[in-house]
Amino acid sequence: MATKNERLQQVWHHYDNRQEHKPSSTRQAVEWAIKDGLLDIPDIDPFDVLASEMSQALREEYQTDERGRRYRVNHAVRVTKGGVQYTFWGMMGFAPHEHMERAFAQRRDQVVDDLTQLKTDVDVYNDMTHGKNPPIQLELDMTYDVAEREELQRMRNKLPVGRAEAITMISEISSTGPRRRS
């Protein structure tokens, strides 16, 4: 028997085939699947919905310190007890040091996991399209990227409002596409 995720993946692939592999939203796929009877609208626990919405709101709360640095206020630590995963939130400046240390270590692990998967995806894509397209180059050393973003933030903090928006647009343009360094 397929897991919930495997079932959703099967529905997605069925929808994707019907759409001739044109990029689509998951919302479109779900609406199609419900209409065709492949999925049922789930019964939803309102407490789970609200807890999920609160987690998203906490994740998105930022403040700016006296030096003009924008930082995330709330930090999560995941803990598994008895096979059940719990997420505990702590507020920067108030949460115990051990909580913050663990939250930062878990976020760093997420970044490493994401980069590892990104590298695998790029490598597989390059192998699949070998001879058809130039290989996509992927730079995993983020040292210069982080320094560049920090400098852009410092510049934004020193500029009048109109010029700060110009820097934001420049940084958004420069952050698109793969980075290439010689």
N, C-alpha and C positions, 0 to 999 in steps of 0.2 A: 504494500500500500504506500502511495506517495505521501511525503510530508506536505504540509501546507505550502512551503516555499517551492517544492518541486511541482506541485499542482499549479501554482501561479506561474511558474516558469513555463510549464507545458501550455497553458492558456496563452501566455505572451507569444510563444513561438508559433502557435496556431494563428493568432492574430497577425503576427509579423509576416507569415507566409501569405495570408490573404491580402495583405497590404503591399505585396511584392517587395518586402524588405525596405520600404521607405521609412525613414525615422518618424516615430510616432510617440505620443505621450502615453503614459500608463493610464491616465484618466480615459483616453479614447479606447484603449484596450479593455479596460474594466467595463465601461459602458456597453461596448460591443458584446463582451462575454456574458453580462447579465441579461442583455436583450436576447441572446442566443441560448440562454439557459445553461451556460457552462459554469457560471458562478452564481451563488446566492448572496443577497445582501446580508451581511453578518449581523447577529445580535451584538450590541455594543454595550459594555459596562460604562456608564457615565463617569464613574470615578477614574477608570483607566484613561478615558478620553481627556478628562480634566488634568490628571497627573501628567500625561504626555504633553499636553499644551503648556502646562506650567514648566516642565523640563525645558521645552523649546524656548519659552520666554526667559528662563534663567540663563540658558546658553547664549541668548542674544543680548543680554544686558551688559552694556559697556559704560565706563566712565573715563574721564580724562584727568590725569594727575597734574600737579602744579608745573611739571616740565613739558606738558603738552602731549604726553604719551597716552594713547587710547588703550585701555586694558579691559579684559573680561573680569567682571565683578565676581561671578559665581563659578565654582569649580566642583566637578563631580568626581567621586571615587566609586568604582564598581567593586562590589564584594559578593562572592558566592557563598551562600550558607545552605547546607542541606540540598544542594542541587538547584537552588533558586538564586537568581541574580538580583541584587538590590543595588540601587544607586543612591548614594548619600551626597547631598549638596552642602557646600560650605562657602561662606562669603569671605573674600580676600580681606585681610586685616582683622578678621575675627575668628576664622577657623583655626584649629590647632596646626602648628607647624607640620606635624606628621601627616595630617590630612592634605595639606598643600603639596608637600613633597611627593606623596603618593599620586595625587591628581596630576601633577606635572609629569611624573614618570609614566603614568598611563597614557597621557596625551602624546608624549614623545614616542612611546611604543606604537600608538596609532599611526603617527606620521611615518615611522619606519615600515610598518605593515603596508600602508598606502603606497609608499615609494617602491617597495619590493613588488607589490602587485602591478603597479604602473610599469616597472621595468619588464616584468614578465609579459604584460599585455603588448607593449611596444615590440619586444623581441618576437613574439608570436606573429604579430601583424606584419613585421618586416619579413619574417620567413614566409608567410602566406602570400605576400605580394612581391617576393623577390623576382627581379627581372621586369616587373610591370611598373613599379614606382621606385623613386629613390628612397633608400631607407630613412626612416624618421630617426633623428639623432636625439638622444635624451641625456641631459647633464644632470647628475644626481647631487653634485656638490652645490649646496644652496648657500654657501658662505657669502658669495657676492650678491645673490638675490636678496638675502636678509639685510645686508649692509646697504644696498641700494634702496630698499623700502624704508629702512630707518632714516636714511638721508632725505628721501622724499617727504617723510613725515616731519622731519625737522624743518625742511623748507616750507611746508604747508603752514606750520605753526608760526613762522616768521612773516608770512605774507599777508597783505590785506585780503579781505574776503574774495574779491573778484579774481585775484591772481591765484589764490589757493585752489579754486575750481579748475583753473587751467592746469595746474600741477596734477590734480586728481585725474583729469582727462589724459594727460601724458602718461601717468603711471598705469592707468587702465589699458592704454594702447600698448605700452611696453610689456605688460604682463601677459598678453595673448601670444600664443604660438610657442613652439619649443625654443629653449635657450641654446645658443651655440657659442662656444668659446674656443679660441684657438690656443 
